[in-house]
Amino acid sequence: MMAFFYLAYLFTSVTLYNGGTYPISAVKSIIVDRKYANEVDESGETLIPPRLHEFADTFAADLRDIWHLNVSVSVAEDRPPHSIYLTISEKTSFWYASGEVSSEGYAFEVTTSGITIHGASPLEGELQLGKSVDFPGWKIRGMMLDAARHYYPPKFIVELCSYMSFFKQNTLQLHLSDNLYNAGIYSREQSLSLYARFRLWSDAPEVEGLNKFKNESYTRAQFKAIQSHCVARGVTIIPEIEAPGHALPIVQWKPDLGLSSDLSLLNISHPDTIPTIKTIWNTFFDWFDSKTVHIGADEYTGEVSEYNRFVNEMAKFIRNNGSKSVRIWGTFPPKPDYDNITKDVSIQHWEFFEDNPLFDYIKNNYSVVNSDDTFYVVNKWSGSYPPKVNIAKSFHGNPATGGQWQPYIFDTNNETNNPERSNKYILGAIAPLWNDFGPNATVYSETYYAWREGIPVLADKQWGGDLSQEEFLTVFPTLRALAPAQNLERSIVSKSSTILRYDSKSSTQGYVSDMSRGKRVSDFSGNDYDASTNCARTSNNTLLVTPDCSLKTPLSSKGRNYTLTLKLYIESIEKQDATIISGADSTLMLTPNIALFASGNYYRLNSTLPLKTWVELSIVGRGEQTFASVRETSLEDSFPSASAVVGAEEEFRAVLGINGAYFVWAPIAIEAPIAELGGEDAGWTGEFAGLLLSSET
């Protein structure tokens, strides 16, 4: 909702009133037109559209988050002064590029007495007085996340939806089942043990054994919550369960269903194959709050006739039993001698060696989503695709003009392969991110950074905007910092580069008794991030850390560009994997080598910590890299500033296995863990004399 205030460059038309402005700080309330307070937009892809009143509540939360405005929300027939008035237009005035009526448009009027938003559906300090009209060019505008080959926590997905919504994207496709590439050099046993995941967890006996990894899966309640949180901001989750290709999760469950030549492909002719896939879908129909679901159907190299039979039978089953439409990846285009895929199945084009979307599909009256690999991302490393969205191409991707790319442009080199902008069979565009090399290649936040610039750039073009590259580079830093309801960068408010400082040498009053909360450890950074502890204080003014106590900060994680230094004396280690300090996104451990555990994976160094010696252990996050250094010291030595941290650095690295053929070592950007030092069953005993967290590196 806050996008209304910042994305003025997207307005389809703007009329200004005499150059005046209206300060957002003057807004006192949000008023929902009583006539439309309970209206919902049922024309979109979601089955759970919010009421206009619910959108107003979300809007108010964003105003509090970004502008610190504590505005009330109420229902009324008229707009009082200094309010934002939400209503719905009585007349049709918003259209997609195809000429179809759009329910996503809005008219936005700013006067000296407040703001009025006329929506077709609920929808820097000062705003120019005037009237703006804004509506998207295409229905589907979004991204696709490979959550099969890399698990993502629900909170990450919800925050990602908030970021997407801010830039007016409305679709997040979740790829929920897949496997690493099943290389031809693998034996049958290796294929059946290759990393393959199905991310939905059900206790239904019909699918028992399909998912063996509950701790990295989504329960029904979790998946429902993800969809609800995302749709509250206008983003619909489109679930994808992949078959008959990329189907090792299913074949590892039922090995007889795999093709003998490639176990990652289903043998569609096996009498149990289609019934098994129907059982899977039947189990999860009521989990999905979207009108469309995706059955994958990508990169299948078996018989075309069997493939088409599979798609048609599954589409009919899902339509009749789940009341949903079906989408597939473009794989086998229609031909006169085929029993072709029915035209109520929409196609997601991704590569011209698979199909020509204009001549194969659009001219044959198939609806198409543009996911051409021009904007593909393969996380961290690939021999074919970049690790970040190619934003330059979006500004110069129209082969006819050399100008802006938009969703009707499938081929950025040959204009004859592109339909007219107004073609009704173009549904929109979705840009995918793939985790081809598995879960240890990246931590969760690296997906955000792969998309950080790409989401707003593509969102502008998917909407139909014409923001230039120069304009984007100017406005983006401000917009990024204002996106509400998310902290994907794990930023921390601080008065200076020193974010947190606990130091036994700074003051003998560093540990102040407070019987109601244990002991308070003072923060000398000036930010008042005092910690609490139940550890005993030694005669040297240090904390005695045992497996029965900990120090807890009010913080959790620090994102990129930081130095975290701990002053420690490790007396003994009682377990192989000892926890030094933990946070929401990572844990610093001794395994016994120094290690960071993040996103479900260990990243280990060759270095260890000496016992019975005072050391300064520093973790440094520098851009896309993470380092550690160890320096022996003494308790009497002053705690250094971040810029004075010394010691040889060793880099944490991700090791990527490339299709069973070779390895690639790549940098990894891990957040600093700053929530709890020690803790129950931490596995070590010693003393703690200080912690310094700085944004200097």
C-alpha atoms as one frame of an Amber mdcrd trajectory, in Angstrom:
protein
   0.000   0.000   0.000   2.856   2.402   0.689   3.743   2.162  -2.985   1.021
   4.753  -3.584   3.239   7.336  -1.908   6.549   6.557  -3.573   6.034   5.158
  -7.035   4.762   8.316  -8.675   6.897   7.543 -11.704   4.505   4.669 -12.480
   1.359   6.774 -12.708  -0.321   6.420 -16.082  -1.392  10.067 -16.001  -0.811
  12.927 -13.556  -2.544  16.303 -13.233  -0.977  18.764 -10.763  -2.799  21.555
  -8.935  -0.773  24.788  -9.049   2.444  23.219  -7.796   1.287  22.856  -4.193
   2.170  20.014  -1.841   0.514  18.149   0.998   2.593  16.840   3.935   1.993
  13.181   4.722   2.593  14.004   8.382  -0.739  15.866   8.338  -2.691  12.636
   7.825  -4.635  11.730  10.974  -6.837   8.854   9.863  -7.780   6.396   7.153
 -11.475   6.399   6.291 -13.034   3.484   4.428 -16.117   4.285   2.381 -18.957
   2.573   4.239 -20.569   1.540   0.961 -17.535  -0.547  -0.038 -15.914  -1.499
   3.268 -16.689  -5.197   2.816 -16.073  -5.322  -0.926 -13.553  -7.841  -2.252
 -11.913  -8.212  -5.646 -12.806 -11.656  -6.952 -11.307 -11.118 -10.398  -7.720
 -11.879  -9.388  -5.925 -15.197  -8.921  -6.529 -15.543  -5.186  -9.447 -17.379
  -3.598  -9.073 -15.386  -0.362  -9.182 -11.716  -1.426  -9.093  -9.235   1.471
 -11.926  -6.799   2.110 -11.279  -3.119   1.465 -11.370  -2.580   5.232  -8.615
  -5.181   5.682  -6.467  -3.414   3.093  -6.959  -0.229   5.108  -5.634  -1.957
   8.234  -2.536  -3.074   6.317  -2.124   0.444   4.959  -2.280   1.904   8.475
   0.350  -0.559   9.694   2.643   0.555   6.875   2.171   4.215   7.769   3.212
   3.405  11.330   6.167   1.347  10.128   7.564   3.862   7.651   6.304   7.311
   8.652   5.698   6.652  12.353   2.151   7.947  11.908  -0.309   6.489  14.369
  -3.415   6.833  12.215  -6.811   5.399  13.065  -8.933   3.323  10.677 -12.678
   3.782  10.590 -15.677   3.362   8.297 -17.699   6.407   7.256 -19.684   7.883
   4.398 -17.711  11.116   4.108 -14.053  12.080   4.316 -13.040  14.425   7.136
 -10.070  16.767   6.672  -6.551  15.353   6.811  -7.510  11.774   6.115  -6.883
   9.163   3.465 -10.229   8.158   2.017 -10.482   4.716   0.406 -13.367   4.087
  -1.949 -14.147   2.247  -5.182 -14.835   3.833  -8.540 -18.394   3.469  -9.813
 -17.292   3.492 -13.423 -14.830   1.374 -15.346 -11.727   3.444 -16.021  -8.822
   0.996 -15.798  -7.737  -1.455 -18.493  -4.944  -3.927 -19.134  -2.934  -3.637
 -22.353  -5.259  -6.213 -23.911  -8.260  -3.915 -23.416  -9.691  -6.106 -20.659
 -11.005  -4.278 -17.615  -8.459  -4.164 -14.767  -9.508  -4.373 -11.129  -6.058
  -3.245  -9.970  -6.118   0.356 -11.133  -6.764   3.388  -8.974  -7.189   7.141
  -9.147  -5.174   9.034  -6.565  -6.142  12.623  -5.702  -4.226  14.881  -3.323
  -5.720  18.170  -2.134  -4.888  20.543   0.689  -7.337  18.687   2.931  -6.176
  15.126   2.361  -5.927  12.177  -0.004  -8.583  10.188  -1.835  -7.901   6.845
  -3.497 -10.547   5.614  -5.927  -9.782   1.969  -6.563 -11.286  -0.491  -8.982
 -10.637  -2.832  -6.105  -9.302  -2.322  -2.564  -6.051  -1.137  -2.900   9.259
  11.649   0.707   7.308  13.394   3.208   5.166  15.507   0.895   2.908  14.778
  -2.063   2.276  17.161  -4.907  -1.306  18.345  -5.135  -3.098  16.828  -8.079
  -4.759  13.761  -9.507  -3.060  10.605 -10.761  -4.474   7.605 -12.584  -2.574
   4.340 -12.463  -3.300   0.849 -13.744  -1.199  -2.145 -14.802  -0.678  -3.409
 -18.302  -0.820  -7.103 -17.424  -2.578  -9.354 -14.927   0.369 -11.479 -13.808
   3.453  -9.684 -12.528   5.938 -11.439 -10.341   8.715 -13.855  -9.554   9.234
 -17.601  -9.190  11.216 -19.043  -6.282  12.817 -22.488  -6.386  11.915 -23.608
  -2.869  12.441 -27.263  -3.798  16.225 -27.360  -4.080  16.593 -24.838  -1.263
  14.190 -24.577   1.666  13.033 -21.103   2.745  11.359 -20.439   6.105   7.791
 -19.095   6.021   8.945 -15.774   7.498  11.369 -15.224   4.624   8.647 -15.851
   2.038   6.253 -13.489   3.820   8.900 -10.749   3.970   9.657 -11.333   0.292
   5.967 -10.841  -0.509   6.050  -7.531   1.358   9.014  -6.374  -0.705   7.377
  -7.477  -3.972   4.079  -5.852  -3.052   5.748  -2.515  -2.366   6.764  -2.431
  -6.029   3.302  -3.622  -7.146   4.072  -7.194  -8.121   1.169  -9.564  -7.451
   2.400 -13.133  -8.039   4.934 -15.395  -6.327   5.200 -18.836  -7.881   6.606
 -21.381  -5.419   8.392 -24.334  -7.024   7.781 -27.000  -4.367   9.289 -30.236
  -5.681  12.465 -30.971  -7.623  15.902 -32.564  -7.483  19.488 -31.800  -8.333
  20.438 -32.680 -11.888  20.420 -36.441 -12.335  23.687 -36.760 -14.222  24.171
 -39.683 -16.561  27.279 -40.757 -14.646  25.209 -41.646 -11.570  24.351 -45.224
 -10.721  20.787 -46.180  -9.856  21.719 -46.125  -6.170  23.241 -42.654  -6.492
  20.144 -41.334  -8.266  17.882 -42.741  -5.573  19.927 -40.939  -2.904  20.452
 -37.668  -4.809  19.175 -34.480  -3.150  15.461 -34.333  -3.983  12.723 -32.648
  -1.992   8.951 -32.367  -1.817   8.278 -29.378   0.454   4.706 -29.992   1.634
   4.245 -32.105   4.771   1.033 -34.054   5.230   0.220 -36.799   7.712  -2.234
 -38.313   5.234  -1.475 -42.044   4.863  -1.908 -41.787   1.089   1.347 -39.804
   0.794   3.309 -41.322   3.667   6.959 -41.510   2.644   6.747 -38.899  -0.119
   8.311 -36.319   2.189  10.949 -37.539   4.647  12.145 -34.136   5.870   9.502
 -32.541   8.069  11.865 -29.965   9.556  12.387 -28.359   6.144   8.827 -28.568
   4.884   5.591 -26.592   5.087   2.668 -27.919   7.063  -0.861 -27.107   5.972
  -1.131 -24.432   8.658   2.173 -22.861   7.615   1.320 -22.837   3.917  -2.105
 -21.357   4.610  -0.481 -18.652   6.746   2.045 -17.833   4.014  -0.772 -17.390
   1.502  -2.844 -15.264   3.884   0.034 -12.940   4.773   1.022 -12.527   1.134
  -2.487 -11.929  -0.195  -3.020  -9.287   2.496  -0.507  -7.286   0.460  -1.930
  -8.263  -2.902   0.475 -11.112  -3.703  -0.971 -14.500  -4.685   1.060 -17.671
  -4.162   0.965 -20.009  -7.183   2.069 -23.509  -6.063   4.011 -25.756  -8.423
   4.366 -29.526  -7.975   6.704 -30.754 -10.704   6.001 -33.849 -12.834   6.598
 -35.850 -15.006  10.123 -34.396 -15.258  12.279 -33.303 -12.313  10.383 -36.009
 -10.419  13.023 -37.723  -8.264  11.142 -36.880  -5.038   8.332 -39.074  -6.354
  10.595 -41.778  -7.809  12.600 -42.026  -4.573   9.249 -42.691  -2.882   8.061
 -45.155  -5.546  11.110 -46.299  -7.586   9.058 -48.406  -9.994   7.571 -45.218
 -11.469  10.872 -43.905 -12.876  12.055 -44.300 -16.442  14.939 -46.757 -16.516
  16.946 -44.415 -18.760  16.570 -41.472 -16.346  15.045 -41.974 -12.924  14.244
 -38.263 -12.604  11.550 -38.757 -15.266   8.294 -40.563 -14.609   7.376 -43.547
 -16.725   3.947 -42.275 -17.704   3.005 -45.601 -19.264   3.312 -47.353 -15.898
  -0.267 -48.009 -14.716   0.423 -46.483 -11.275   2.042 -43.234 -12.426  -0.936
 -41.002 -13.192  -3.006 -42.395 -10.264  -0.069 -41.585  -7.951   0.158 -37.988
  -9.186  -3.605 -37.633  -8.819  -3.318 -38.882  -5.235  -0.695 -36.245  -4.491
  -2.800 -33.438  -5.928  -5.952 -34.713  -4.265  -4.151 -34.579  -0.912  -3.181
 -30.944  -1.321  -6.058 -29.351  -3.249  -7.516 -27.637  -0.207  -4.117 -26.289
   0.844  -4.006 -23.944  -2.150  -5.846 -20.599  -2.122  -5.208 -19.791  -5.779
  -7.398 -20.240  -8.836  -4.440 -21.568 -10.831  -1.914 -24.255  -9.927   1.234
 -25.304 -11.764   1.945 -28.961 -12.552   5.455 -28.359 -13.885   5.697 -30.591
 -16.969   9.144 -29.190 -17.772  12.068 -30.739 -19.671  10.533 -34.153 -20.248
  12.381 -36.263 -22.808  10.064 -39.263 -22.937   7.350 -39.913 -25.504   5.467
 -36.801 -26.623   2.174 -38.684 -26.842   2.525 -39.890 -23.261   3.488 -36.411
 -22.071   0.447 -34.811 -23.707  -1.804 -37.523 -22.313  -0.382 -36.891 -18.836
  -0.928 -33.119 -19.024  -4.457 -33.393 -20.400  -5.540 -36.019 -17.918  -4.077
 -34.089 -14.980  -5.621 -30.816 -16.186  -9.040 -32.450 -16.419  -8.623 -34.053
 -12.985  -7.532 -30.803 -11.335 -10.288 -28.821 -13.020 -13.009 -31.330 -12.065
 -11.797 -32.238  -8.579  -9.938 -29.131  -7.439 -11.843 -26.459  -9.381  -8.568
 -24.926 -10.523  -6.918 -23.983 -13.785  -3.597 -25.528 -14.765  -0.330 -24.032
 -15.994   2.717 -25.868 -17.408   6.171 -24.977 -18.673   6.402 -24.836 -22.468
   7.833 -28.196 -23.522   6.166 -29.861 -26.531   4.435 -27.246 -28.724   1.292
 -28.291 -30.593   1.619 -30.015 -33.965  -0.979 -31.306 -36.434  -0.012 -34.930
 -35.815  -0.139 -34.637 -31.987  -3.037 -35.147 -29.643  -2.261 -31.667 -28.369
  -2.596 -30.122 -24.933  -6.002 -28.543 -24.429  -6.163 -24.774 -24.768  -7.508
 -24.214 -21.272  -3.993 -25.057 -20.018  -1.849 -21.911 -19.873   1.791 -22.061
 -20.928   4.821 -20.597 -19.163   7.434 -19.947 -21.848  11.054 -20.027 -20.720
  13.371 -20.794 -23.646  13.223 -20.616 -27.434  14.809 -24.028 -27.903  11.664
 -25.421 -26.255   9.070 -23.324 -28.080   8.345 -20.149 -29.965   5.639 -18.573
 -27.799   4.169 -16.436 -30.575   3.976 -18.951 -33.396   3.561 -22.148 -31.346
   1.150 -20.961 -28.680  -0.284 -17.455 -29.008  -1.230 -17.854 -32.674  -2.889
 -21.134 -31.678  -4.944 -19.380 -28.980  -3.008 -20.548 -25.909  -2.554 -18.087
 -23.033   1.118 -17.544 -22.179   3.149 -16.248 -19.226   6.484 -14.750 -20.267
   9.309 -16.315 -18.240  11.910 -16.121 -20.979  15.342 -16.867 -19.593  16.507
 -13.332 -20.387  15.780 -12.603 -16.723  16.673 -15.988 -15.253  18.795 -16.185
 -12.125  20.691 -19.255 -10.937  21.691 -18.623  -7.363  25.408 -18.130  -6.656
  26.986 -19.819  -9.695  26.124 -21.115 -13.141  27.797 -21.761 -16.435  24.752
 -20.339 -18.233  22.915 -17.731 -16.172  23.850 -14.771 -13.956  23.558 -14.780
 -10.142  21.510 -11.568 -10.253  18.761 -10.232 -12.503  20.107  -8.665 -15.689
  18.484  -5.297 -15.042  20.251  -3.573 -17.941  18.306  -5.753 -20.371  15.011
  -4.500 -18.962  15.904  -0.950 -19.955  17.081  -1.877 -23.457  15.246  -5.114
 -24.222  12.878  -4.002 -26.969  14.435  -5.146 -30.271  12.114  -2.890 -32.275
  13.104   0.348 -30.540  16.122  -0.404 -28.362  14.034   0.826 -25.444  12.184
  -0.711 -22.536  11.336  -4.397 -22.239   7.738  -5.289 -21.313   5.927  -8.638
 -20.898   4.835  -8.869 -24.534   8.507  -9.021 -25.578   9.540 -12.676 -25.560
  12.541 -12.270 -27.853  14.846  -9.365 -27.007  16.799  -9.821 -30.246  14.213
 -10.501 -32.966  11.071  -8.375 -33.016   9.278 -10.730 -35.436   8.967 -13.257
 -32.604   6.961 -10.838 -30.466   3.174 -10.299 -30.549   1.446  -6.947 -30.395
   1.478  -5.303 -26.970  -2.317  -5.576 -26.806  -2.508  -9.305 -27.572  -5.090
 -10.846 -25.241  -3.209 -14.141 -24.852  -0.317 -12.543 -22.947  -1.044 -13.098
 -19.255   2.019 -11.271 -17.958   5.537 -12.109 -16.830   7.250 -14.063 -14.045
  11.037 -14.042 -13.535  12.419 -17.264 -12.004  15.257 -17.897  -9.582  16.656
 -21.432  -9.592  18.768 -23.180  -6.970  20.374 -25.587  -9.425  23.246 -26.508
  -7.128  21.344 -27.168  -3.979  20.847 -25.824  -0.486  24.463 -25.303   0.564
  25.209 -22.859  -2.269  23.484 -19.942  -0.545  21.960 -18.708   2.670  18.369
 -17.443   2.576  19.221 -13.764   2.281  21.368 -14.273  -0.807  18.149 -14.924
  -2.707  16.910 -11.491  -1.694  20.163  -9.892  -2.846  19.939 -11.764  -6.169
  16.566 -10.061  -6.642  17.001  -6.820  -4.698  17.337  -4.564  -7.742  15.588
  -6.970 -10.103  12.208  -6.946  -8.372  11.624  -3.173  -8.610  13.061  -2.946
 -12.119  10.969  -5.819 -13.468   7.924  -4.680 -11.493   8.031  -1.338 -13.282
   8.184  -3.003 -16.691   5.607  -5.692 -15.802   3.249  -2.902 -14.743   3.840
  -1.081 -18.013   6.124   1.664 -16.735   8.980   3.325 -18.562  11.410   4.240
 -15.789  14.882   4.816 -17.238  18.011   3.233 -15.836  19.279   6.608 -14.647
  15.990   7.361 -12.885  16.000   3.952 -11.244  19.543   4.286  -9.930  18.610
   7.663  -8.454  15.392   6.653  -6.716  16.084   3.039  -5.739  18.173   3.575
  -2.568  15.364   5.652  -1.068  12.616   3.254  -2.100  14.466   0.168  -0.885
  14.882   1.603   2.586  11.168   2.408   2.816   9.684  -0.962   1.858   7.492
  -1.857   4.876   6.848  -5.063   6.823  10.226  -6.630   6.107  13.858  -6.468
   7.170  15.409  -8.753   4.583  18.737  -6.950   4.913  18.769  -7.456   8.686
  19.629  -3.815   9.257  19.878  -2.378  12.777  19.223   1.211  13.825  22.364
   2.753  15.312  23.587   6.224  16.245  27.070   5.492  14.910  29.095   2.752
  13.270  29.338   1.077  16.681  26.072  -0.813  17.044  26.707  -2.808  20.199
  29.484  -2.815  22.792  29.646  -4.883  25.956  33.006  -4.407  27.656  34.090
  -5.484  31.103  36.975  -2.981  30.985  34.829   0.059  30.119  33.244   0.309
  33.541  33.211  -1.598  36.773  29.483  -0.932  36.684  29.128  -2.883  33.456
  27.005  -5.532  35.171  24.185  -4.050  37.222  22.091  -6.217  39.509  18.387
  -6.277  38.844  16.709  -9.082  40.731  13.556  -8.931  38.609  15.480  -9.686
  35.407  18.690 -11.343  36.536  21.636  -9.074  35.659  21.763  -6.337  33.078
  24.853  -5.937  30.905  25.193  -2.334  29.797  25.643  -1.418  26.157  28.326
   1.272  25.786  27.550   1.980  22.109  25.065   4.706  22.983  22.187   2.714
  21.491  20.936   1.282  24.808  20.888  -2.290  23.540  21.470  -3.611  27.056
  21.701  -7.375  27.442  20.469  -9.618  30.230  22.291 -12.569  31.748  21.931
 -15.233  34.386  25.661 -16.007  34.323  27.750 -15.326  37.407  30.108 -12.364
  37.545  33.748 -13.107  38.307  36.107 -11.042  40.432  37.625  -9.772  37.161
  34.271  -8.290  36.100  33.835 -10.960  33.417  30.949 -13.378  33.012  31.464
 -17.023  33.911  29.795 -18.911  31.068  28.590 -22.430  31.782  26.122 -24.726
  29.981  23.489 -23.515  32.446  23.583 -19.801  31.632  23.678 -17.323  28.779
  23.806 -13.677  27.786  20.830 -12.468  25.743  20.801  -9.285  23.680  17.685
  -7.458  22.409  18.979  -7.986  18.863  19.039 -11.021  16.620  21.066 -10.739
  13.404  23.150  -8.171  11.569  23.169  -8.269   7.789  25.953  -7.481   5.380
  28.912  -5.259   6.227  29.710  -5.806   9.873  32.467  -6.808  12.258  31.510
  -8.901  15.274  34.296  -9.371  17.830  34.030 -11.533  20.942  36.558 -11.540
  23.775  36.543 -15.053  25.208  38.417 -17.480  27.398  37.449 -21.077  26.585
  38.223 -23.247  29.591  36.843 -26.484  28.160  34.607 -27.870  25.415  32.156
 -30.534  26.522  30.659 -31.512  23.143  31.798 -31.811  19.549  29.481 -29.087
  18.252  29.669 -26.269  20.792  27.589 -23.104  20.332  29.412 -19.838  20.998
  26.704 -17.367  19.976  23.453 -17.794  18.058  21.023 -15.597  16.147  17.921
 -15.860  14.009  19.900 -16.519  10.818  23.151 -18.129  11.924  25.098 -19.727
  14.762  28.814 -19.402  15.503  30.119 -22.796  16.595  33.202 -24.850  17.402
  32.839 -28.188  15.568  35.701 -28.301  16.782  36.884 -26.023  13.944  35.385
 -22.553  13.799  32.116 -22.832  11.888  29.031 -20.839  10.995  25.774 -22.760
  10.777  23.308 -20.960   8.521  20.248 -21.916   6.453  20.613 -25.539   7.501
  24.273 -25.928   6.503  27.694 -25.844   8.166  30.403 -23.598   6.735  33.660
 -24.637   8.405  37.142 -23.152   8.526  40.471 -24.845   9.105  41.060 -22.688
  12.193  40.314 -23.612  15.790  40.293 -21.680  19.056  43.021 -22.326  21.619
  41.835 -23.420  25.060  42.729 -21.661  28.323  43.805 -18.514  26.459  42.139
 -15.137  26.097  41.265 -14.562  22.439  39.480 -12.027  20.302  37.390 -13.937
  17.768  36.127 -11.719  14.945  33.560 -12.521  12.264  33.565 -10.048   9.380
  30.782  -9.758   6.815  32.174  -7.816   3.887  29.733  -7.576   0.989  29.205
 -11.051  -0.453  31.983 -12.590   1.651  32.375 -13.674   5.274  35.666 -14.013
   7.147  36.971 -14.945  10.586  40.126 -14.020  12.457  41.540 -15.051  15.824
  43.982 -13.010  17.906  45.424 -14.063  21.231  45.180 -11.314  23.828  44.985
 -10.844  27.580  42.207  -9.779  29.875  44.115  -6.586  30.646  44.286  -5.506
  27.001  41.745  -2.902  26.008  38.932  -4.044  23.779  39.716  -2.776  20.255
  37.593  -0.670  17.980  36.323  -2.425  14.871  38.857  -0.674  12.644  41.656
  -1.915  14.914  40.717  -5.593  14.738  43.797  -7.478  13.570  44.657 -11.053
  12.738  44.923 -13.118   9.592  41.517 -13.619   8.000  40.202 -16.944   6.759
  37.185 -16.955   4.452  34.064 -19.038   4.881  33.275 -20.684   1.541  30.427
 -22.641   0.016  31.440 -25.799  -1.831  29.190 -26.515  -4.806  29.093 -29.923
  -6.431  28.557 -29.412 -10.163  26.461 -32.282 -11.526  28.759 -34.933 -10.093
  31.666 -33.754 -12.253  33.656 -31.208 -10.211  33.493 -28.694  -7.364  33.281
 -24.913  -7.271  34.269 -22.879  -4.214  32.194 -19.740  -3.870  31.850 -16.892
  -1.342  29.005 -16.965   1.150  27.404 -13.928   2.847  26.341 -14.983   6.344
  24.615 -12.742   8.881  26.235 -12.083  12.247  24.570 -14.017  15.096  23.957
 -11.663  18.012  20.968 -12.985  19.981  22.387 -15.293  22.655  25.890 -16.144
  23.815  26.149 -19.588  25.396  22.849 -21.023  26.484  21.367 -24.325  27.473
  23.535 -27.188  26.273  25.943 -24.802  24.511  28.709 -27.259  25.259  31.502
 -25.058  26.596  32.718 -23.420  29.787  34.743 -20.239  30.025  34.666 -16.490
  30.498  33.216 -13.641  28.449  34.780 -10.183  28.647  33.241  -8.271  25.776
  31.380  -8.041  22.482  31.707  -5.405  19.787  29.392  -5.154  16.778  30.217
  -2.511  14.199  29.182  -1.614  10.670  32.858  -1.069   9.859  34.645  -3.891
   8.061
